[in-house]
Structures are given as structure tokens and as C-alpha cells.
Amino acid sequence: MKQAKRALCLALAVLAALAMLAGCGKKAPEYTAQQILDAVKAAYGESYLPNTPIEREMLEFEFGLDMALVEDMAAEMPMIGFHPDRVIIVKAKSGEGAAVESAFKTARENMINNGIFYPANLPKINASQVVRNGDYVAFLLVGAADDVSATEEEMAQFALNEVQKAVEAFNALFK
């Protein structure tokens, strides 16, 4: 009987220790889509070109995004049609981040392969990225306008560096 009590006490102590350790785990941060979009905007300052909200219907049409997967979203594009910039932040419904990411990657590939854009915008479109952290997904086609007299290689590198600012702003929120 004495050993049974000791075993029970030891088991309870182990369970209590495990429960305390589980409570010490780092909880994933929670953001609104607008908070993430604001962080991306801040990374560019005056160089941020998008200034017009993108409506849900356009996301369904242009990006093939099933809005039933979306819990929260914030999206912008420039009012001026010359610039291809699109910044779309989606907080997917629980467990649906991969599906939103897939839709964005397909839309990105379609833009690269089938899009009709001004030739000066191709480096920016090619540099676009889709990033994800759990159920937060971002489509990032953004950056300052480049010098159109630069070489193709210089324009491509500039576009990569510019979109990287948005990627880093997104990722910094989840560290």
C-alpha cells in the first residue's frame, strides 16, 4: 500500500511538472491582417505604392481565392494601372493556411507565365513572393519603382531586394 501511494505521488508530480512545462511554451502571436499590412507599409515608407483596397471579388477573380477559407484579410494595389504592385495579407480559417498559400502560388505563376504587363514591370513580377506562417499568408508583389534605364540584371536585383523588405517585415512579426 505504501509503495502504491509513493507511485501515485510520483506520477502526480510528473504530471504536474509536465503541465507546468506545457504552460511555459511560447504562444504563437495573433495579428489582424491590417496590422501585418501596416508592418509591410512601414518597411517601405514613402516608397510604398499601393493605396487602394482590393475588394474580395477581385481576390476571387484574379487570385482564385476561395473566400470561404478567409477569416480576415487586408489587400491593396496602386490606383495607377502602370504599377503591378499587390500586397495581400490573409489570416486563413484555422488549418486553411496551406490552401490559401496554394491559391496564391498558382496566381503568382499565372501572372509570371500569362500576365500582360508593361515590360518594365516584369522584374518586379518575377521577384514577387508568397510567404506563410501557420494560417497567415501574404502575397507580396511590392517595392519602389526602379530606374527603367538600368540593365535587366540590375532591375531584377533591385526588384528582389525590394520585395525582400516585405518578406522580412512579415517574418519579423512571427519571431
VENLINHU-V846663 format. One line per field, one symbol per residue. ss: DSSP state (@ for helix, = for strand, . for the rest). Layout:
BEGIN
ss = ???
END
This chain:
BEGIN
ss = .@@@@@@@@@@@@@@@@@@@@@@.........@@@@@@@@@@@@@@@....==..@@@@@@@@...@@@========........=======....@@@@@@@@@@@@@@@@@@....@@@@@@@@@.=====..======..........@@@@@@@@@@@@@@@@@@@@@...
END
